[in-house]
Amino acid sequence: MVLRAAFHIHSTWSYDGSWTLPQIASAFAARSYNLLLVSEHDRGFSEERLRDHRRACKAVSNDRILLIPGIEYSDPTNTVHILVWGDVPFLGEGRQTLDVLQQAGEHGGVCVFAHPARKAAWQAFRKEWLGYLAGIEVWNRKTDGWSPGREAGQLVLETGASPLVGIDFHTAKQFFPLAVLMNVEGSVDERKVLDALRLGKFHCEAFGVDFDIFTRGLAGSLIKLLESFRRLAARILRFRPFRSRSSQSPS
């Protein structure tokens, strides 16, 4: 069967998350998602907290939506981030990327290179990482906005890595019609979902169609234009409150 998954989800278990796991599960199930691949930040985690988080994800899962717990690991400079899922012990905060990939691989974990455009992380990419990665996040809603990341797309072309789309959910602002459609046979459980991810049995969509449409041609140009307008509007809205306060200041 084909399951609709939301990737890169943060809850209040992350230091910067604002929604609880039950709230997230309910909201994404209402948007016709079957799977949530949760990826809490490594900051403040421990092995005990990781076990508690796994139990919390299991408790929230139901016949409408399955939550798969994971950790987003950052390197010592907080530039490169790696999403890790699977039965992997907590690997620690601020670890070197290759160490994270190797140790996760030793435990059968599944890894994804997150938001290459953030802090120009794509420039730090190393080819020796490829053997440990299930894919590269080419469209991250929080970092890239309403259009795929140019640098991430180029990285996928150069390396042949599988492209993935991630919502990077922290607040309601990140709700966006991105999904990973995963081919899972038989009854659904965490192992089968991660096997499908590891074996590349998935494809990505945006707005209900193949996301690749938005990486080229007229659709690609249009969505990049919309993203430019969105960023401009955001800057204007951030500036206007400052102007309003300044105009009210006594002369």
PyMOL commands that set and color helices and strands:
alter all, ss='L'
color gray80, all
select helices_A, chain A and resi 21-30+47-60+97-106+118-124+127-132+141-144+150-159+172-174+190-198+211-215+217-248
alter helices_A, ss='H'
color red, helices_A
select strands_A, chain A and resi 2-9+35-38+40-41+66-68+70-74+81-85+110-113+133-140+163-166+178-183+202-206+209-210
alter strands_A, ss='S'
color yellow, strands_A
deselect
rebuild
show_as cartoon
